[in-house]
Amino acid sequence: MAAGTGIDRRRFLQRSSLTALWGAFGTRALANGTPTAASGTAISAQARFDFDEVFSRVGTDSVKFDRQLRLFGQDSVEVGMGIADMDFRAAPAITKALRERLQHENWGYLDMPRAFTDGIVSWNKRRYGVDINPDQMVISAGVHPALLSAMQAFSPRGGKILMLTPAYNGFYSDLRYLQLPAEESPMRLVDGRYAIDFADFERRISLDTHCFILCNPHNPTGNVWSPEDLLRLGEICLRRRVVVLADEIHCDFVNQGHKYTPFASLPNKAVVDNSITFKAASKSFGLAAHKIAWFYSTNDDYLRRVKAHHWVDLNTLGVVANQAAYQGGEAWLDGVVAYIDGTHDLAARLIKNNLPMIKWVKPEGTYLAWLDVTKVVERIGARAQAEAASTNERRPVTPEMMVERFFVKNARVHLNHGASYGLGGANHMRMNLATSRKLVERALTSMATALNNT
């Protein structure tokens, strides 16, 4: 079946006996400050919005689908589970606002509406209890441009940037652009979950370590850091004069039993003053292409220094879409968060029952799954394949890249290879679960079939 042509329902049902499980998930209580399913809010939200719809993105120049088809060949990828964006239809409030703005056929310079910043302030106060002074908030064209500005402000060329690893591969791209080396503090695995090695973290700080990029919730492992963990990290950084750059872009996705703690809400004012927080609606509402983000700090001197390196050109439709998301998209987001929490449960059961070669523990947050594929690497002979490919292609090829190619070729599923996530990424793949459960089940069933046939 070609990607984007829809599901062959008879073939799909024949290939899996777990379809009945779809309805058993998605009624989870939300643990991130939003209304709970017990009150009926999340359940009614899911009833209003069809997140099970297989919504094709092929033909829209999507990085998640079209780019992979260009790389691997036409019809090579049926389920894209790589790039971290969602496959659901946008919140109706966003589409409505964009349609209305399109009726005014003029695209001159935009005067930033106060309602836009007010919406951000209100959202964070209502959902997370954070008071943001709008005069201490800066709008940006994305979290990446904002982080680049901050690192330029605090770290001279050649200065080290501290990270907990494995870490989001986009951070490494930013560091390469600025010619700043990464100082990697690998996390420890404890009963299948990642934990911070605080002794190692502090050992990694030297005189030329100027910034620490904190990812909360953490991409790719899905850790939602506790207040105790955040405070301990913050105290170390304050004592060692390392500025905390807190990327909290995944903060709206927290699974049942866990709670997101904004770094700016910590009880130690000096620790908070030693930080800048970066956020956006792009992950929460699928607005990555609209290129809008924002950052804030209680430290006016820090903001002044960052703004000296910061340049922003915003687009009108991006502002419209983001403002509509915060004003009218909350019920939709509550439904998405509950749905994805249930999808994590579904994936955990499928992997346990059908893919015993893959190790995975349901994360605390994000819509990502960080898979240990050590046994898959061994099963398909990925190390030897990588060595041969490196010689033939005249570039470094890793075993994880061979696993990526294996699943594309044999299961028509695309995952991100773990090698690009730094120290700790070996023998791992990242899988995006923010899609229809029908496609999640289809992908995992196809992956199991591919391995069973190898």
C-alpha positions in Angstrom: 0.0 0.0 0.0 1.5 3.4 -1.0 2.0 5.9 1.8 -0.9 8.3 2.2 -3.5 6.2 0.4 -5.2 5.1 3.5 -5.6 1.9 5.4 -6.6 -1.4 3.8 -9.0 -2.3 6.6 -9.4 -6.0 5.9 -5.7 -6.5 5.6 -5.0 -4.4 8.6 -7.5 -6.3 10.8 -6.1 -9.6 9.6 -2.6 -8.6 10.6 -3.4 -7.7 14.2 -5.6 -9.0 17.0 -5.2 -6.0 19.1 -7.5 -3.6 17.4 -10.0 -3.9 20.2 -7.5 -2.3 22.5 -7.8 1.1 20.9 -10.8 2.0 22.9 -9.3 0.8 26.1 -6.8 3.7 26.2 -7.0 7.5 26.0 -9.1 8.1 29.2 -6.1 8.7 31.4 -6.1 11.4 34.0 -3.9 14.3 33.1 -1.1 14.9 35.6 0.3 18.2 34.2 -2.2 20.7 35.7 -4.9 20.2 33.1 -8.4 18.9 33.8 -8.7 15.1 34.4 -10.6 12.5 32.5 -12.4 11.8 35.7 -14.2 15.1 35.3 -15.1 14.1 31.8 -13.0 16.8 30.2 -10.4 14.7 28.4 -12.9 12.0 27.5 -15.3 14.6 25.9 -12.4 16.2 24.1 -11.5 12.9 22.5 -15.1 12.4 21.5 -15.1 15.8 19.8 -11.9 15.3 17.9 -11.0 12.2 15.9 -7.4 11.4 16.7 -7.8 7.9 15.3 -8.2 9.3 11.8 -5.4 8.4 9.5 -4.6 11.8 8.2 -2.3 11.7 5.2 0.5 14.3 5.0 2.1 13.0 1.9 2.4 15.5 -0.9 2.7 18.5 1.4 6.5 18.5 1.4 6.4 17.1 4.9 9.9 16.4 6.5 8.4 13.4 8.3 7.0 11.8 5.2 8.0 13.4 1.9 11.6 13.9 2.7 11.9 10.2 3.7 10.3 9.2 0.5 12.8 11.3 -1.4 15.7 9.7 0.6 14.6 6.1 0.5 12.4 5.9 -2.6 8.8 6.3 -3.6 6.5 4.1 -1.5 9.4 3.2 0.8 7.8 4.6 3.9 4.2 3.9 5.0 4.5 5.1 8.6 6.7 8.0 9.3 7.7 7.9 13.0 10.8 10.1 12.8 10.7 13.9 13.0 9.0 15.2 16.1 5.7 16.6 14.9 2.2 15.4 15.1 0.0 13.8 12.3 -3.4 15.0 13.7 -5.6 17.7 12.1 -4.9 21.0 13.8 -7.2 22.3 16.5 -10.3 23.8 14.9 -9.7 27.2 16.6 -6.4 27.5 14.7 -7.9 26.6 11.3 -10.8 29.0 11.9 -8.5 31.9 12.8 -6.3 31.3 9.8 -9.2 31.2 7.4 -10.6 34.4 8.7 -7.3 36.2 8.4 -6.8 34.9 4.8 -10.0 36.8 3.9 -8.1 40.0 4.4 -5.8 39.9 1.4 -3.1 42.2 2.5 0.2 41.1 4.1 1.9 44.3 5.3 4.0 44.7 8.4 2.5 43.3 11.5 2.2 45.2 14.8 2.4 42.5 17.4 -1.0 42.4 19.2 -0.9 42.6 23.0 -3.4 39.8 23.0 -0.7 37.5 21.7 1.7 38.0 24.7 -1.3 38.1 27.1 -2.4 34.7 25.9 1.0 33.2 26.6 1.1 34.7 30.1 -2.4 33.5 30.9 -1.7 30.0 29.6 1.3 29.5 31.8 -0.4 31.0 34.9 -3.5 28.9 34.4 -1.9 25.6 33.6 1.3 25.7 35.5 1.1 28.5 38.1 4.0 30.4 36.6 3.8 34.2 36.7 5.6 35.6 33.7 6.2 39.3 33.5 5.4 40.2 29.8 8.2 42.8 29.9 10.7 40.0 30.6 9.5 37.9 27.7 10.9 38.0 24.2 9.2 36.6 21.1 11.4 34.6 18.7 11.3 32.9 15.4 11.8 29.5 17.1 13.5 27.9 20.1 16.6 27.2 18.0 17.3 30.8 17.0 16.6 31.8 20.6 19.0 29.2 22.0 21.7 30.3 19.4 21.3 33.9 20.6 21.7 32.8 24.3 24.8 30.6 23.6 26.4 33.5 21.7 25.7 35.8 24.6 27.2 33.6 27.3 29.8 31.3 25.6 32.8 32.5 23.6 33.7 30.4 20.6 35.3 27.2 21.8 33.5 27.3 25.1 31.7 24.1 26.2 28.0 23.5 26.4 26.9 21.0 29.0 24.1 18.5 28.3 22.6 15.4 29.8 22.9 12.7 27.2 21.5 11.1 25.2 20.2 14.5 24.1 18.1 16.0 21.3 20.1 15.9 18.1 19.0 19.4 17.2 21.2 20.7 20.0 24.2 19.2 18.4 23.4 20.9 15.1 23.2 24.2 17.0 26.6 23.6 18.6 28.2 22.7 15.3 26.9 26.0 13.8 28.4 28.0 16.6 31.6 25.9 16.8 30.9 25.1 20.4 31.9 21.6 21.7 29.4 19.6 23.7 30.3 18.5 27.2 28.3 15.3 27.6 27.2 13.9 31.0 25.7 10.5 30.3 22.7 9.5 32.3 22.5 6.2 34.2 19.9 3.5 33.5 18.1 2.5 36.7 15.4 -0.2 36.3 15.0 0.8 32.7 14.6 4.6 33.4 17.2 7.3 33.0 18.6 9.1 36.0 21.0 12.0 36.4 24.5 11.2 37.6 25.0 14.4 39.6 28.6 13.6 40.5 29.5 13.2 36.8 27.5 16.2 35.9 29.5 18.4 38.2 32.8 16.8 37.2 32.1 17.8 33.6 32.1 21.5 34.5 35.4 23.3 33.9 36.4 27.0 33.5 35.4 26.9 29.9 31.9 25.5 30.6 29.5 28.4 30.3 26.0 27.0 29.6 23.9 24.0 30.4 21.0 23.1 28.1 18.3 21.6 30.2 15.6 19.7 28.3 12.4 19.3 30.4 10.7 17.0 29.6 13.8 15.4 28.2 14.1 14.5 24.5 14.6 11.7 23.6 14.3 9.7 26.9 11.0 11.2 28.1 12.1 12.1 31.6 9.9 14.7 33.4 12.4 16.1 35.9 11.3 16.3 39.5 11.6 19.6 41.5 14.4 18.0 43.5 16.3 17.0 40.4 15.9 20.5 38.9 16.9 22.3 42.1 20.0 20.2 42.5 21.0 20.8 38.9 20.3 24.5 39.4 22.3 24.8 42.6 25.3 23.1 40.9 25.1 25.5 37.9 24.7 28.5 40.2 27.7 27.6 42.3 29.8 26.8 39.3 28.7 29.9 37.3 27.0 28.0 34.5 23.9 29.6 32.9 20.9 27.3 32.7 19.1 27.4 29.3 15.9 25.5 30.0 14.2 24.1 26.8 10.7 23.3 27.9 9.1 22.9 24.5 7.6 19.5 25.3 6.1 20.6 28.6 2.4 20.1 27.7 3.0 16.3 27.1 3.1 14.6 30.5 1.8 11.1 31.1 -0.4 9.9 34.0 1.3 9.9 37.4 3.8 12.6 36.6 3.9 16.4 36.8 5.9 19.0 34.8 7.8 21.5 37.0 8.8 24.7 35.2 12.4 25.6 36.1 11.2 29.2 36.7 8.9 27.9 39.5 11.7 26.6 41.7 11.8 28.0 45.3 15.4 29.3 45.1 15.3 32.8 43.5 19.0 32.9 42.9 18.8 29.6 41.0 15.8 30.9 38.9 17.7 34.1 38.2 20.5 32.1 36.7 18.3 30.7 34.0 16.4 31.5 30.8 13.4 29.4 29.8 12.5 28.7 26.1 9.0 27.6 25.1 6.7 27.4 22.1 3.3 26.2 21.0 4.9 24.3 18.1 5.0 20.9 19.7 1.8 21.2 21.6 -0.3 22.3 18.6 1.7 21.1 15.6 2.8 24.6 14.6 6.5 24.0 13.8 6.2 25.5 10.3 4.8 28.8 11.7 8.2 29.7 13.3 7.1 31.3 16.5 8.6 30.8 20.0 9.4 32.8 23.1 11.8 33.0 26.0 11.7 34.7 29.4 13.9 35.2 32.5 13.7 37.0 35.8 17.2 38.2 35.2 17.1 41.5 33.2 20.8 41.5 32.6 20.6 38.0 31.0 17.8 39.2 28.8 19.7 42.3 27.8 22.8 40.2 26.8 20.7 37.7 24.8 18.8 40.4 23.0 22.1 41.9 21.8 22.5 38.8 19.6 18.8 38.2 18.8 17.1 39.2 15.6 13.5 38.2 14.8 11.3 38.5 11.8 7.9 37.0 12.5 5.2 36.0 10.0 1.6 37.2 10.3 0.0 33.7 10.0 2.3 32.3 12.6 1.2 34.9 15.1 -2.5 34.3 14.2 -2.2 30.6 14.6 -0.3 30.7 17.9 -2.7 33.3 19.4 -5.7 31.1 18.4 -4.1 28.0 19.9 -3.8 29.6 23.3 -7.2 31.2 23.1 -9.3 28.4 21.8 -7.2 25.2 21.6 -7.1 24.0 25.2 -9.8 21.3 24.9 -8.2 19.9 21.8 -4.8 19.8 23.5 -6.3 18.0 26.6 -7.7 15.4 24.2 -4.4 15.0 22.4 -2.4 14.6 25.7 -4.8 11.9 27.0 -4.9 10.2 23.6 -1.1 10.0 23.4 -0.8 8.8 27.0 -3.1 5.9 25.9 -1.0 5.3 22.8 2.1 4.9 24.9 0.2 2.2 26.8 -0.8 0.5 23.5 2.8 0.6 22.2 4.2 -0.8 25.5 1.9 -3.8 25.2 2.6 -4.4 21.6 6.4 -4.2 22.1 6.3 -6.5 25.1 4.1 -9.1 23.3 5.4 -8.9 19.8 8.9 -7.3 19.8 10.8 -8.9 22.7 14.1 -7.9 21.0 13.3 -4.3 21.8 13.6 -2.9 25.3 11.4 0.1 26.3 9.8 1.5 29.4 6.9 3.9 28.9 8.3 7.5 29.4 7.1 10.0 31.9 6.4 12.6 29.2 6.7 13.7 25.5 5.2 11.8 22.6 8.5 10.0 21.9 9.7 6.4 22.6 13.4 5.8 23.1 14.0 2.2 22.0 16.9 0.0 23.0 17.6 -2.1 19.8 20.8 -3.8 20.9 19.4 -7.2 20.1 18.1 -6.0 16.7 21.6 -4.7 15.9 22.9 -8.2 16.6 20.0 -10.0 14.8 20.4 -8.2 11.5 24.3 -8.0 11.6 24.1 -4.2 11.7 27.7 -3.7 12.8 29.2 -5.5 9.9 26.8 -3.9 7.5 27.8 -0.4 8.9 31.5 -1.1 8.3 30.8 -2.2 4.7 28.6 0.7 4.1 31.1 3.2 5.5 33.7 1.9 3.0 31.3 1.9 0.0 29.7 5.3 0.8 32.9 6.9 2.0 31.3 8.4 5.0 30.7 7.1 8.6 27.7 4.8 8.8 26.6 3.5 12.2 24.8 0.3 13.2 21.8 2.4 14.2 21.7 3.8 10.7 21.5 0.3 9.4 18.6 -0.5 11.7 16.9 2.6 10.3 17.4 1.3 6.7 16.3 -2.2 7.8 12.9 -1.1 9.1 12.3 1.1 6.0 13.1 -1.7 3.6 11.4 -4.5 5.5 8.6 -2.8 7.4 8.1 0.5 5.6 8.5 2.3 8.9 10.9 5.1 9.5 12.5 5.8 12.9 15.3 8.2 13.9 18.6 6.5 14.4 20.1 7.0 17.9 23.7 7.8 16.9 22.8 11.4 16.3 21.7 11.9 19.9 25.2 11.9 21.3 26.8 9.8 24.1 24.3 7.1 25.0 22.6 7.0 21.6 24.3 3.9 20.4 22.0 0.9 19.9 18.9 3.1 20.2 16.2 4.4 17.9 13.7 7.2 18.5 10.0 6.6 17.6 7.4 9.3 17.4 3.9 8.1 18.7 2.0 11.3 17.9 -0.1 9.7 15.2 -3.2 7.6 14.9 -3.2 4.4 17.0 -4.1 2.6 13.8 -0.7 3.5 12.3 1.2 2.8 15.6 -0.3 -0.7 15.6 0.4 -1.1 11.9 4.0 0.0 12.3 4.8 -2.2 15.3 3.1 -5.2 13.7 5.2 -4.7 10.5 8.4 -4.3 12.5 7.7 -7.5 14.4 7.0 -9.4 11.1 10.2 -8.0 9.6 12.3 -9.3 12.5 10.6 -12.6 12.6 11.4 -13.1 9.0 15.1 -12.3 9.4 
